[in-house]
Amino acid sequence: MILQYLIDTVGREFSAKNIIKYLEKEYKKISTETLYTYIDALCKALIIRKIYRENKKW
């Protein structure tokens, strides 16, 4: 479910809080720490890649 959420939100910013709210709506419970562990595992497996937002000053 986590991977599906990340795929569905490609190109948009998201937070752990948003993912946890989504999972709660699907009747799944997960801790923030576990969520970060899963996201890290997906990155290490080269399934997803973190892109950090760059703050631009105009």
Backbone as CSV, one residue per row, in Angstrom:
resi,resn,N_x,N_y,N_z,CA_x,CA_y,CA_z,C_x,C_y,C_z
1,MET,0.806,-1.186,0.000,0.000,0.000,0.000,0.854,1.257,0.000
2,ILE,2.003,1.196,0.658,2.881,2.356,0.701,3.416,2.654,-0.690
3,LEU,3.881,1.631,-1.373,4.409,1.826,-2.720,3.323,2.346,-3.645
4,GLN,2.122,1.835,-3.526,1.019,2.303,-4.360,0.747,3.785,-4.119
5,TYR,0.765,4.199,-2.870,0.558,5.610,-2.552,1.657,6.462,-3.180
6,LEU,2.887,6.019,-3.064,4.006,6.786,-3.625,3.913,6.872,-5.145
7,ILE,3.492,5.801,-5.783,3.328,5.809,-7.242,2.187,6.748,-7.636
8,ASP,1.111,6.712,-6.887,-0.049,7.561,-7.199,0.233,9.043,-6.998
9,THR,1.234,9.367,-6.195,1.532,10.771,-5.909,2.843,11.221,-6.550
10,VAL,3.239,10.597,-7.622,4.488,10.957,-8.307,4.454,12.432,-8.682
11,GLY,5.536,13.119,-8.381,5.662,14.515,-8.749,5.073,15.483,-7.741
12,ARG,4.459,14.968,-6.698,3.890,15.837,-5.666,4.665,15.641,-4.376
13,GLU,4.675,16.673,-3.573,5.280,16.548,-2.251,4.370,15.715,-1.368
14,PHE,4.981,14.987,-0.470,4.183,14.236,0.485,4.942,14.188,1.797
15,SER,4.249,13.830,2.832,4.875,13.713,4.141,4.470,12.382,4.760
16,ALA,5.195,12.009,5.772,4.863,10.776,6.485,3.454,10.887,7.062
17,LYS,3.103,12.066,7.516,1.771,12.282,8.088,0.676,12.001,7.051
18,ASN,0.879,12.452,5.817,-0.100,12.204,4.758,-0.243,10.717,4.453
19,ILE,0.882,10.014,4.407,0.845,8.580,4.120,0.135,7.836,5.245
20,ILE,0.432,8.199,6.475,-0.199,7.537,7.616,-1.709,7.789,7.611
21,LYS,-2.136,9.016,7.289,-3.578,9.308,7.186,-4.222,8.450,6.101
22,TYR,-3.548,8.329,4.960,-4.064,7.499,3.866,-4.221,6.051,4.317
23,LEU,-3.213,5.523,4.984,-3.275,4.136,5.443,-4.363,3.938,6.493
24,GLU,-4.564,4.925,7.348,-5.629,4.817,8.354,-7.008,4.754,7.688
25,LYS,-7.173,5.486,6.592,-8.434,5.422,5.850,-8.650,4.034,5.260
26,GLU,-7.549,3.333,4.986,-7.607,1.970,4.454,-7.594,0.932,5.582
27,TYR,-7.772,1.399,6.824,-7.808,0.548,8.013,-6.491,-0.178,8.263
28,LYS,-5.390,0.498,7.983,-4.049,-0.031,8.261,-3.373,0.894,9.256
29,LYS,-2.686,0.337,10.229,-1.955,1.144,11.205,-0.469,0.909,11.013
30,ILE,0.288,2.001,11.085,1.731,1.919,10.942,2.344,3.077,11.720
31,SER,3.482,2.830,12.317,4.161,3.915,13.023,5.011,4.713,12.036
32,THR,5.329,5.925,12.416,6.163,6.774,11.567,7.525,6.128,11.351
33,GLU,8.079,5.548,12.405,9.391,4.894,12.305,9.356,3.736,11.306
34,THR,8.313,2.925,11.356,8.175,1.803,10.429,8.015,2.304,9.001
35,LEU,7.240,3.357,8.836,7.051,3.940,7.508,8.377,4.386,6.915
36,TYR,9.192,5.099,7.708,10.503,5.533,7.220,11.403,4.342,6.896
37,THR,11.289,3.273,7.661,12.069,2.061,7.383,11.668,1.461,6.044
38,TYR,10.375,1.403,5.766,9.892,0.877,4.481,10.327,1.757,3.319
39,ILE,10.218,3.063,3.475,10.634,3.984,2.405,12.128,3.848,2.153
40,ASP,12.909,3.729,3.210,14.354,3.541,3.064,14.663,2.236,2.331
41,ALA,13.933,1.171,2.657,14.138,-0.115,1.980,13.796,-0.010,0.494
42,LEU,12.732,0.719,0.152,12.375,0.913,-1.257,13.460,1.694,-1.994
43,CYS,14.055,2.655,-1.318,15.161,3.420,-1.929,16.387,2.532,-2.134
44,LYS,16.735,1.741,-1.139,17.905,0.865,-1.247,17.720,-0.200,-2.324
45,ALA,16.480,-0.602,-2.552,16.185,-1.596,-3.591,16.061,-0.943,-4.972
46,LEU,16.284,0.368,-5.021,16.226,1.154,-6.263,14.838,1.122,-6.907
47,ILE,13.812,0.993,-6.089,12.442,1.012,-6.580,11.946,2.455,-6.647
48,ILE,12.342,3.249,-5.659,12.024,4.673,-5.666,13.298,5.448,-5.358
49,ARG,13.238,6.757,-5.574,14.381,7.611,-5.263,13.860,8.881,-4.618
50,LYS,14.499,9.276,-3.528,14.117,10.511,-2.860,14.670,11.690,-3.646
51,ILE,13.843,12.670,-3.822,14.248,13.927,-4.436,13.946,15.010,-3.412
52,TYR,14.963,15.732,-3.045,14.779,16.766,-2.043,14.403,18.083,-2.706
53,ARG,13.477,18.758,-2.098,13.005,20.029,-2.626,14.080,21.086,-2.476
54,GLU,14.233,21.860,-3.494,15.200,22.950,-3.454,14.430,24.236,-3.206
55,ASN,14.818,24.951,-2.173,14.179,26.222,-1.901,14.747,27.282,-2.811
56,LYS,13.870,27.910,-3.554,14.289,28.941,-4.486,13.929,30.307,-3.930
57,LYS,14.854,31.216,-4.055,14.594,32.594,-3.650,14.396,33.403,-4.927
58,TRP,13.308,34.110,-4.985,13.001,34.896,-6.176,13.452,36.301,-6.001
